Structures are given as structure tokens and as C-alpha cells.
Amino acid sequence: MLGALGERPFRLLWFGQTASRLGDGLIPVALAFAVLELRGSARDLGLVLATYVVSEVAFILVGGVWADRLPRRLLMLGCDVVRAWAQLAIAFLVITDSVTLTHFVLTAAVMGAGSAFFRPASTGLVPQAVSAGRLQQANALISLSRSSITVFGPALSGLLVVLVGAGWVFAINAVTYLASAAFLAFLRVAPAARSARQTFARELLEGFAEVRSRSWVAAALACFAVSNTGIAAYFVLGPVVAEQELGGAAAWGIALTGGAIGGVAGAMLALRFQPRYPLRWSFGVGVLFGLPLLALIPPVPLLVLAVAGGLSVLSIELGNALWSTTLQERIPEHALSRVSAYDWMVSLVFMPLGYALAGPLAHRIGIDATLALAAGVTIAANVGVLALASVRNLPRRGMPVEEARQPTPAPA
């Protein structure tokens, strides 16, 4: 199950990304308390979080183009260094009581832009760092580290904020970015294939052409857009239902913990489960995505809700590992980061849209009706993608479609 870590390039990449994700897992709680300590305004915190998302969305396609132009390892290393300095700066300002809301907003903009360049480069670097036969295992290990951190990261961050203060949590995050950069500095991979340099707009359009020319990619991105819009209602309306009918914040925390544990289980399953037709399973388990939405109509017992959340996040982590592996296997190396950027953009844009729509829609048609609608469109999107033969019949790498469709002959 851990064979991919036996390959030195991937081992260095995984250790680096795990380190930086550990630091990132500490930030949401520390950031919330640090911003709220200024004036106690949820509006201020919303502005900081929105700035991060807007910055990432604004630069994600730019990051995809440059990740296909430059050595991905060096681009990621540069992003880590920039983000480390940004975190050190905000840590110093918070520790010395010199911080203002403007400082938080500027830092969020820098961090969002850094993530926009890092994400597509990381997707493109994974297949360069590990042998083809261990590619899904590598993606599963990356998911496993991310999911594991979500289980204990918030609690650890809260403890650190109480013991040493939010400023020092930002400083710890900076150190994790420097650790990631150090691992990348020792990482050596073969140069990636690159297309001839053209204008930025032309290269961006070429990336979109790679998406449009493959119906399975275009359909998947459409599914992600709908699913992310729908599932956002769970995070907006779930706390409301928990407050009104399940006992409040503690109940909601248990429900989210169930989701985090499910994510770990999904990543561990992806380490071993390698189906012949990966996208059948990726979108097949996607119907579980809407399960926690349905579990709130009316709310089931808390333990059942936690299990529903766990199954949902399990489907996400397993599906994402299968999807990422298929993308990395099937998209030409010289365009992989640009296609990945379009993939990330869909996730980054449509979930915030769902956040914005859930509240007003619930006010108009009611919470239960909104949850049912969100669950319905989420499930329908995954089922709809499976209706496409190009999705259902896309085999694992090295198995042509025609061969995959042939029945195995009976022995003579």
C-alpha cells in the first residue's frame, strides 16, 4: 500500500506536501480568532476569506499556463517560499499587536495567488515523480495525508491558539512551507515534455481545447460544477439545522468529524482499489455525495448523520483519486497543468456560488426544500455523467477502449 513512498522523488514530494498541508490545517481556526480579535466582526473575516478565494480564482488559469511552461518543481518551490514569507510577515504583525485588517486582506491575496500557481503544477508533477503503475497509489497517499490532517488539525490549532496565541500558529505555517521548499529543492525528476512557446492567450485556449476535445473531461467538469454548488448547501444550512434540532455547535462538530474520518477511509480504499473502468466508480460513488443533505430532511439521529457525512467524504476522496489518476494518465504531459487549472477553477468558483445561493433560496422555499433540491441536482449530475459511454467505457491506462470492450474468450 505504501510502495509509492519507496520511490525517492515521490517520497520527497509527499513529505513536502504533507508538511505544508499540516501548517495549512492549522490556519482556519487561528485566522478566525486573529481577525475577530481586531473588531469582533464576522464581516471582516468573510472579507479575508473571500479575498483568498477571489485571488485564487483570478490566477488559477495563469498558474496552469506557467506550470506547463516552466519546470513544475521550481515553480512550486517558488510558491512555497513566497507563501512562507507572507506567513512570517503576518505572524510578526499579530505577535507584536501591529496587525490591521488590511494586512490580513493583503496576505490572503498573496496566499490565494500562490495556491493558484502551486495546485496545477503539483498535479502535473505527480506523474513525473512516480512510476506509472503506482500513480493512483501516489494520489491516494496525497489524499490520505490531507484527510488525516482534517481530523486533528482544527483541534490542534485551537489548542495552540490557547497556549501560545494565533500569531505563533502563522509562524508554524511558515516553517512548514519552508520545509516543503526544502524537500522540493532535493527532488530530481526528468524534464517534462513541453509544447512550443506561444502567446499566453493561445496557450490558454490550447488548454481549453484539450478539455473540449474529450467529452469525458468536459462532462466531468460540468458534473463538478453542479455537485459543488449543491453540496455547499450542506455547509450553510447544516449548522442551522444542528442549532435548531440537534443540540447546537457540538452536534455539528461531530457531524463534520464523521466526514473527516470518512475521508481517511476513502483515501485508504483508493490505495488498493484499482478498477478496470475507474470513472464508472468515480462517478458511481458520487451519488453518495448528496447523502448528508438528505440526512437533514428531517435530521436523522446524530450518529447516523455523522455516518452519512463519512460516506459522502469517502466517495469524494475515492472518486478524486480515481479521477486525478485518469487525468494524469490520459492528458498529454505538455498540457496537463492547464487542464488541471480548468478543473480547479470549476471547484473554486461553483462552491462559493452555492454558499451564496443557499441562504436566499432557503428563505424563499424553505430549508428542507432547499436541501432536497441540492441533493437532487448533486445526485442527478453524477448519474448523468455515467450516461456517457466515453465516461463509462474509459479503461485504465494501457488498455485500449476497443480491447476493454471485448469479452474474455473462454478457454479451449
C-alpha positions in Angstrom: 0.0 0.0 0.0 2.9 2.4 0.6 5.0 1.3 -2.4 5.0 4.7 -4.0 6.9 6.1 -1.0 9.7 3.7 -1.9 10.4 5.9 -4.9 12.6 8.8 -3.7 11.2 11.5 -5.9 7.6 10.9 -4.8 8.7 10.4 -1.2 10.2 13.9 -1.2 7.2 15.3 -2.9 4.8 13.6 -0.4 6.8 14.7 2.7 6.9 18.3 1.5 3.2 18.4 0.7 2.3 16.7 3.9 4.3 19.3 5.9 2.7 22.3 4.2 -0.8 20.8 4.5 -0.2 20.3 8.2 0.5 24.0 8.5 -2.5 24.9 6.3 -4.7 22.7 8.5 -3.9 24.9 11.5 -4.7 28.2 9.8 -8.6 28.3 9.6 -9.0 28.4 13.4 -6.1 30.7 14.0 -7.1 33.1 11.3 -10.7 33.3 12.6 -9.6 34.2 16.1 -6.9 36.6 14.9 -9.3 38.5 12.6 -12.2 38.5 15.1 -9.9 39.9 17.8 -9.5 43.1 15.8 -13.1 44.2 15.9 -15.1 41.0 16.5 -16.7 41.3 13.1 -17.8 38.2 11.1 -18.0 40.6 8.1 -14.2 41.2 8.4 -13.5 37.5 8.5 -15.7 37.0 5.5 -13.8 39.7 3.6 -10.5 38.0 4.3 -11.8 34.5 3.3 -13.4 36.0 0.1 -10.2 37.7 -0.8 -8.3 34.4 -0.7 -10.9 32.7 -3.0 -11.1 35.6 -5.4 -7.3 35.8 -5.7 -7.0 32.0 -6.3 -9.8 32.1 -9.0 -8.2 35.1 -10.7 -4.8 33.4 -11.0 -5.6 29.7 -11.4 -5.6 29.7 -15.2 -2.5 31.8 -15.3 -0.9 29.3 -12.9 -1.9 26.5 -15.2 -0.2 28.1 -18.2 3.0 28.8 -16.4 3.1 25.3 -14.8 3.2 23.9 -18.4 5.9 26.5 -19.4 8.3 26.2 -16.5 9.8 23.3 -14.6 7.0 22.5 -12.2 9.3 21.7 -9.3 10.9 25.1 -9.4 7.5 26.9 -9.7 6.2 25.0 -6.7 9.4 25.8 -4.7 9.0 29.5 -5.5 5.3 29.4 -4.4 6.3 27.8 -1.1 9.0 30.5 -0.4 6.6 33.4 -1.2 3.9 31.9 1.0 6.4 31.3 3.8 7.4 35.0 3.8 3.8 36.1 3.7 3.0 33.9 6.8 6.1 35.1 8.6 5.1 38.7 8.0 1.6 38.3 9.3 2.9 36.3 12.2 5.2 39.1 13.2 2.4 41.7 12.9 0.0 39.6 15.0 2.6 38.8 17.7 3.6 42.5 18.0 -0.1 43.7 18.0 0.6 45.7 14.9 -1.8 43.9 12.5 -4.7 45.6 10.8 -7.5 44.2 8.6 -5.6 45.5 5.5 -2.7 43.3 6.4 -4.9 40.2 6.6 -6.5 41.0 3.3 -3.2 41.5 1.5 -1.8 38.3 3.0 -4.9 36.4 1.8 -4.4 37.8 -1.7 -0.8 36.6 -1.8 -1.7 33.2 -0.4 -4.5 32.7 -2.8 -2.3 33.6 -5.8 0.4 31.3 -4.5 -2.0 28.4 -4.3 -3.3 29.2 -7.8 0.2 28.6 -9.2 1.0 25.7 -6.9 -2.1 23.5 -7.5 -1.8 22.9 -11.3 2.0 22.5 -11.0 1.5 19.9 -8.3 -1.0 17.9 -10.4 1.5 17.9 -13.3 4.5 16.9 -11.1 3.0 13.8 -9.5 3.3 11.6 -12.7 6.8 12.9 -13.1 7.8 11.8 -9.6 6.4 8.2 -9.5 6.2 5.2 -11.9 3.1 4.8 -13.9 2.0 1.6 -12.1 1.9 3.5 -8.7 0.3 6.7 -9.9 -3.1 6.0 -8.3 -1.4 4.9 -5.1 0.6 8.2 -5.1 -2.7 10.2 -5.5 -4.3 8.2 -2.7 -1.3 8.8 -0.4 -1.6 12.6 -1.0 -5.3 12.4 -0.3 -4.6 10.3 2.9 -2.3 13.0 4.3 -4.8 15.7 3.6 -7.7 13.8 5.1 -5.8 12.8 8.2 -4.9 16.4 8.9 -8.5 17.5 8.7 -9.3 15.1 11.5 -7.0 16.6 14.1 -5.8 19.9 12.6 -8.6 22.2 13.9 -8.4 20.7 17.4 -4.6 21.1 17.5 -4.9 24.7 16.1 -7.4 25.6 18.8 -5.0 24.2 21.5 -2.1 26.2 20.1 -4.1 29.4 19.9 -5.0 29.0 23.6 -1.4 28.1 24.6 0.8 30.4 22.5 -1.5 32.6 20.5 -2.6 32.9 16.9 0.5 34.7 15.8 2.7 31.7 16.5 0.4 29.4 14.5 1.1 31.6 11.5 4.8 31.2 12.2 4.5 27.5 12.4 2.7 27.5 9.0 5.6 29.5 7.5 8.1 26.9 8.8 6.0 24.1 7.1 6.2 26.0 3.8 9.9 26.3 4.1 10.1 22.5 4.9 8.1 21.8 1.7 10.5 24.0 -0.3 13.5 22.2 1.2 12.1 18.8 0.1 11.4 20.2 -3.4 15.0 21.5 -3.5 16.3 17.9 -3.3 13.7 16.5 -5.7 15.0 15.5 -9.1 12.7 14.4 -11.9 13.1 14.0 -15.7 12.2 17.2 -17.6 8.6 17.3 -18.7 7.5 17.4 -22.3 6.7 20.9 -23.4 5.0 22.4 -26.4 6.4 25.3 -28.4 6.1 28.6 -26.6 3.3 30.8 -27.9 1.3 33.8 -26.7 -0.3 33.4 -23.3 -3.8 33.6 -24.8 -3.0 30.9 -27.4 -1.7 28.5 -24.7 -4.7 29.1 -22.6 -7.0 28.3 -25.5 -5.0 25.2 -26.2 -5.6 24.0 -22.7 -9.4 24.6 -23.2 -9.2 22.7 -26.5 -7.8 19.7 -24.6 -10.8 19.8 -22.3 -13.4 20.3 -25.1 -11.9 17.6 -27.3 -12.5 15.0 -24.6 -16.2 14.5 -23.8 -15.3 12.7 -20.6 -13.3 15.7 -19.3 -15.9 18.2 -20.3 -18.8 16.2 -18.8 -16.8 15.6 -15.6 -16.2 19.4 -15.1 -19.8 20.1 -15.7 -20.7 17.5 -13.0 -18.2 19.0 -10.6 -19.8 22.4 -11.1 -23.3 21.2 -10.3 -22.2 18.9 -7.4 -20.1 21.6 -5.7 -23.0 24.1 -6.0 -25.3 21.6 -4.4 -23.1 20.3 -1.6 -22.4 23.9 -0.5 -26.0 23.9 0.9 -24.9 21.3 3.5 -22.3 23.6 5.0 -24.5 26.7 5.0 -27.8 25.1 6.2 -26.3 22.2 8.2 -25.3 24.4 11.2 -28.8 26.0 11.1 -30.5 22.5 11.4 -27.9 21.5 14.0 -28.7 24.6 16.1 -32.5 24.2 15.8 -32.9 20.4 16.1 -29.7 18.6 17.1 -28.3 20.5 20.0 -26.0 23.1 18.6 -22.4 23.5 17.7 -21.2 20.3 19.4 -23.5 18.3 17.2 -22.3 20.0 14.1 -18.7 19.4 15.1 -19.5 15.6 15.5 -21.1 15.6 12.0 -18.0 17.2 10.4 -15.7 14.8 12.3 -17.6 11.9 10.8 -16.9 13.4 7.3 -13.2 13.8 8.1 -12.9 10.1 9.2 -14.8 9.1 6.1 -12.2 11.0 4.0 -9.4 8.9 5.6 -11.2 5.7 4.9 -11.8 6.8 1.2 -8.1 7.6 0.7 -7.1 4.2 2.2 -9.5 2.4 0.0 -8.0 4.2 -3.0 -4.6 2.8 -2.1 -5.7 -0.7 -3.1 -8.8 -0.4 -5.2 -7.9 -0.1 -8.9 -11.0 -0.9 -11.0 -10.8 -1.6 -14.7 -13.0 1.3 -15.6 -12.1 4.0 -13.0 -14.6 6.7 -14.0 -17.6 4.3 -13.5 -16.6 4.1 -9.9 -15.5 7.7 -9.5 -19.0 9.0 -10.5 -20.8 5.9 -9.3 -19.8 6.5 -5.7 -20.5 10.2 -6.4 -24.2 9.6 -5.8 -23.3 9.3 -2.1 -22.2 13.0 -2.3 -25.7 14.1 -1.6 -26.4 11.7 1.2 -25.8 14.1 4.1 -28.1 16.6 2.5 -30.9 14.1 2.6 -30.0 13.1 6.1 -31.0 16.6 7.3 -34.6 16.2 5.9 -35.7 15.9 8.7 -32.5 15.4 10.6 -31.7 11.8 11.4 -30.0 10.9 14.7 -26.6 12.5 15.1 -24.6 9.3 14.8 -26.4 8.5 11.5 -25.7 12.0 10.2 -22.0 11.5 11.0 -22.0 8.2 9.1 -23.8 9.9 6.2 -21.2 12.6 6.1 -18.4 10.0 6.3 -19.8 8.1 3.3 -20.1 11.3 1.4 -16.5 12.4 2.0 -15.3 8.8 1.4 -16.9 9.0 -2.0 -15.1 12.3 -2.6 -11.7 11.0 -1.7 -12.0 7.7 -3.6 -13.5 9.5 -6.6 -10.9 12.2 -6.6 -8.0 9.7 -6.6 -9.5 7.8 -9.5 -10.3 11.0 -11.4 -6.8 12.6 -10.8 -5.1 9.4 -11.9 -7.2 9.2 -15.1 -6.5 12.8 -15.9 -2.7 12.4 -15.3 -2.7 9.2 -17.5 -4.8 10.5 -20.4 -3.9 14.2 -20.8 -0.7 14.9 -22.7 2.1 15.9 -20.4 2.7 19.3 -22.0 -1.0 20.3 -21.3 -1.7 18.6 -18.0 -1.3 21.6 -15.8 -3.6 23.8 -18.0 -6.3 21.1 -18.0 -5.9 20.7 -14.2 -6.3 24.5 -13.8 -9.7 24.4 -15.6 -10.6 21.5 -13.2 -9.6 23.5 -10.2 -11.3 26.6 -11.4 -14.7 24.8 -11.5 -14.2 23.7 -7.9 -13.1 27.2 -6.8 -15.9 29.1 -8.5 -19.0 27.0 -8.0 -18.8 26.1 -4.3 -18.7 29.8 -3.3 -21.7 30.3 -5.6 -23.5 27.6 -3.8 -22.7 29.3 -0.5 -24.2 32.5 -1.8 -27.4 30.9 -3.1 -28.2 28.5 -0.3 -29.3 31.1 2.3 -31.6 33.2 0.0 -33.1 30.1 -1.6 -33.9 28.6 1.9 -35.5 31.8 2.9 -37.7 31.7 -0.2 -38.7 28.0 -0.4 -37.7 26.6 3.0 -34.7 24.8 4.4 -36.0 21.3 3.7 -36.9 22.1 0.1 -33.5 23.7 -0.5 -31.7 20.6 0.9 -33.8 18.3 -1.2 -33.2 20.3 -4.3 -29.4 20.4 -3.6 -29.3 16.7 -3.1 -31.3 16.0 -6.2 -29.1 18.1 -8.5 -26.0 16.6 -7.0 -27.1 13.0 -7.4 -28.5 13.7 -10.9 -25.2 15.3 -12.1 -23.3 12.1 -11.2 -25.8 9.8 -12.7 -26.0 12.0 -15.8 -22.2 11.7 -16.4 -22.4 7.9 -16.2 -24.9 8.0 -19.1 -22.0 8.9 -21.4 -20.2 5.9 -23.0 -17.0 7.9 -23.1 -17.1 8.0 -19.3 -18.3 4.5 -18.6 -16.0 2.8 -21.0 -12.8 4.6 -20.5 -10.3 1.9 -19.2 -7.3 2.2 -17.1 -4.0 3.2 -18.8 -2.5 0.8 -21.2 -5.9 -0.8 -22.1 -7.4 0.4 -25.3 -11.1 1.1 -25.3 -11.7 -1.5 -28.1 -9.8 -4.1 -26.1 -11.6 -3.3 -22.9 -15.0 -3.8 -24.5 -14.1 -7.3 -25.8 -15.2 -10.2 -23.6 -12.6 -12.5 -22.4 -12.6 -15.7 -24.6 -13.4 -18.9 -22.9 -10.5 -21.4 -22.6 -10.4 -24.0 -25.3 
